[in-house]
Amino acid sequence: VQVVESGGGLVQAGGSLRLSCAASNFSFTWYSAGWFRQAPGKGLEGISCINKDADNMYYSDSVKGRFTVSRDNAKKMVYLQMDNVEPGDTARYYCAASPTSLVEPMCVNPKPSYGYWGRGTQVTVSS
C-alpha cells in the first residue's frame, strides 16, 4: 500500500500551488480521501476531505474559499489546489485515505492510525 504526496515547495503569499496524492495497491475508489497539515509546534489539522464519489467535500474554515479538493478515481489521484496562500499555510501536508463515507468527521478528528497515510510534502509560504 502506498500513498505518496507531491507538489510542495516554496511559494509567495498570494500565489498558488497544487498538491497531488497518488494511491496504489488498495481499492482507492472505495475510500474517502483527505488533506491534513501540521505546522511546527501545532497539532494535526484536517483541512479538506472528499468522499469516494466526489459529491461531498469538507473544508476547514481556515482554507474555505481558497483551497479546492478533487480526485480522479481512474488515476487513483487526489489533488489540492491551493490559491491565495498565506504565511499561516506553511506546514507539512499529508494525504490520507479512509474507508469511511463521513468526510467531516474524517477531517475534524484525524486518526493517523486509521486508513492509509503518506509521509507528507512541505509547503512554505513566504510573506
C-alpha positions in Angstrom: 0.0 0.0 0.0 1.3 3.4 -0.9 0.1 7.0 -0.6 2.6 9.5 -1.9 2.2 13.3 -1.9 4.0 15.6 -4.3 3.9 19.2 -5.4 5.0 21.0 -2.2 7.6 23.8 -2.3 8.2 27.5 -1.6 5.6 30.0 -2.8 5.0 33.6 -2.1 1.9 34.8 -0.3 -0.9 35.3 -2.7 0.4 32.7 -5.0 -0.9 29.2 -5.9 0.3 25.6 -5.5 -1.2 22.3 -6.5 -0.6 19.2 -4.4 -1.0 15.7 -5.8 -1.5 12.4 -4.0 -1.0 9.1 -5.7 -2.6 6.0 -4.2 -1.7 2.4 -5.1 -2.2 -1.2 -4.1 -5.6 -0.8 -2.4 -9.1 -0.2 -3.5 -8.8 3.6 -3.6 -12.2 4.1 -5.3 -14.0 2.8 -2.2 -12.2 5.2 0.1 -12.7 8.8 1.1 -9.6 10.9 0.9 -8.3 13.9 2.7 -5.6 16.5 3.1 -4.2 17.3 6.5 -1.4 19.6 7.7 0.8 20.1 10.6 2.8 23.2 11.3 5.8 23.3 13.7 4.6 23.1 17.3 1.0 22.5 16.3 -1.3 19.6 16.1 -2.6 17.8 13.0 -5.3 19.7 11.2 -7.8 18.3 8.7 -8.3 20.9 6.0 -10.2 19.1 3.3 -11.8 15.8 2.8 -13.7 14.3 -0.2 -15.9 11.2 -0.4 -15.4 8.3 -2.9 -17.8 9.7 -5.4 -16.5 13.3 -5.1 -20.0 14.6 -4.4 -19.4 15.6 -0.8 -16.5 17.7 0.3 -15.5 19.3 3.6 -13.3 22.3 4.1 -12.0 23.7 7.3 -12.7 27.4 8.0 -9.0 28.2 7.6 -9.0 27.2 3.9 -12.6 27.5 2.8 -12.8 29.7 -0.3 -9.1 29.4 -1.1 -8.4 25.6 -1.4 -10.2 23.1 -3.7 -10.0 19.3 -3.3 -10.6 17.0 -6.2 -10.0 13.4 -7.2 -9.6 11.2 -10.2 -10.5 7.6 -9.4 -9.4 6.3 -12.7 -5.9 7.5 -12.0 -6.1 6.9 -8.2 -5.2 10.5 -7.6 -6.3 13.2 -5.2 -5.5 16.9 -5.6 -5.4 20.0 -3.5 -5.5 23.3 -5.4 -4.2 26.0 -3.1 -4.9 29.6 -4.2 -4.2 32.9 -2.4 -1.9 31.2 0.0 -0.9 32.8 3.3 2.1 32.5 5.6 -0.2 30.7 8.0 -0.5 27.9 5.4 3.1 26.9 6.0 3.1 23.3 7.2 3.8 19.7 6.2 0.8 18.5 4.2 -0.3 14.9 4.4 -2.7 12.9 2.2 -4.8 10.1 3.7 -7.4 7.6 2.5 -10.0 6.2 4.9 -12.7 3.5 4.5 -15.5 5.9 5.6 -18.2 7.9 3.9 -18.2 10.6 6.6 -15.9 13.3 5.3 -16.5 15.8 8.1 -15.5 13.5 11.0 -12.6 12.3 8.9 -11.3 15.8 8.7 -12.3 17.1 12.1 -11.0 14.1 14.0 -8.0 12.8 12.1 -6.8 9.4 13.1 -3.3 8.7 11.8 -3.6 5.1 13.0 -6.7 4.6 10.8 -6.6 4.2 7.0 -3.6 4.9 4.8 -1.3 7.9 5.1 1.5 9.4 3.1 4.7 10.8 4.5 3.8 14.4 3.6 5.1 17.2 1.4 6.4 20.5 2.8 4.7 23.8 1.8 6.4 27.0 2.8 4.7 30.4 2.2 6.9 33.5 2.3 5.5 36.9 3.1 
